[in-house]
Amino acid sequence: DFREGIVDVSRFLYACDNVNTKYNVLPLDLSTPVWMRGPGETTGCFALESAIDELSYKLKMDPIELRLKNFATIHPESKLPFSDNNLKELYAYGKQKIGWDKRPTIPGSLKENGMLIGYGMSVGAWGSGKGMASVRAVFSVEGNLLLECAVSDMGPGTTTSMTMIAADNMNMPIEKVKFKLGDSDLPPGPSQGGSGTTSTVGSAVFKACETLKQQIIDLAIQYVPEFNGKTANDLMIKSEQVFLKSDEQVHSSIQNVLQKANKKNIELTIVSTPKSADQIKHAYITYSAHFVKLAVHPTTGAIKILQVVTTGDAGKIISPKTARSQMLGGVVGGI
């Protein structure tokens, strides 16, 4: 009953009116397989992109030109517009970085230092998912923020990402934010995987911070004399202070707000649901485009990879360092 989804990418990567995919599931005397890494569409890209490459040679057409001729401006299967699609930019950037203009149209016609030189490229694609997560937020009178969710972290740096999202949203030092995870006693979170953890838990963290700021502003209006009679739209929070928008000389620390309200902390739990009514009107796909220059020994067939350029259309990057590390890992895994 297991299928990996390996032909799914064939249904949406390129604009084509005539596509049919099917699976034959064969019962075997073996354990049911499971995903290991980069399941489904990602693995399927190898077969599809190899076929596109072979087709480009049959047509005597540049592989990127062929892809651009069949570029999907809307999701071919759902007919929904993409939330964002920067695949053309990936092509242009990768071409420039790898020196694609040096690539000959005839295979085996370019040599450097007695080695045959080849240039190749391929596209990767994966869905951009978002599930359900709960996050508990506790802001203490000392000015520290604790966030809790039962999600696990298998290596991509979920703790770092969630801390950065919260610190950015609250406009406070990251050292004052702590994210606690990996305990089933905490509010339920999603499984770790499918490239959906940051969008899922991150949305809950963002929503928790927005709610927290609203509650702090409400308390400021109620308990801080300078803000009496003001509305929530008149105030803003930054640098651990509540400011009057029209006159930033009028402000109060969040700690002072909590002290005046006689509160040791503000605690709340937020549930972030899957895509909203507005979000389901769009298709969400992340892309990569990989470019490789390599040398092949004409006698032994030994391969030496000379250069790799990898580009990613990954949406909003939360942690540049960990995002770069994931891209490097994808290159190494691909090799």
Secondary structure, 3 states (H helix, E strand, C coil): CCCCCCCHHHHCCECCCCCCCCCCCCCCCCCCCCCCCCCCHHHHHHHHHHHHHHHHHHCCCCHHHHHHHCECCECCCCCCEECCCCHHHHHHHHHHHHCHHHCCCCCCCCEECCEEEEEEEEEEEEECCCCCEEEEEEEECCCCEEEECCCCCCCCCHHHHHHHHHHHHHCCCHHHEEEECCCCCCCCCCCCCCCCHHHHHHHHHHHHHHHHHHHHHHHHHHHCHHHCCCCHHHEEEECCEEEECCEEEEEEEHHHHHHHCCCCEEEEEEEECCCCCCHHHCECEEEEEEEEEEEECCCCCCEEEEEEEEEEECCCCCCHHHHHHHHHHHHHHHC
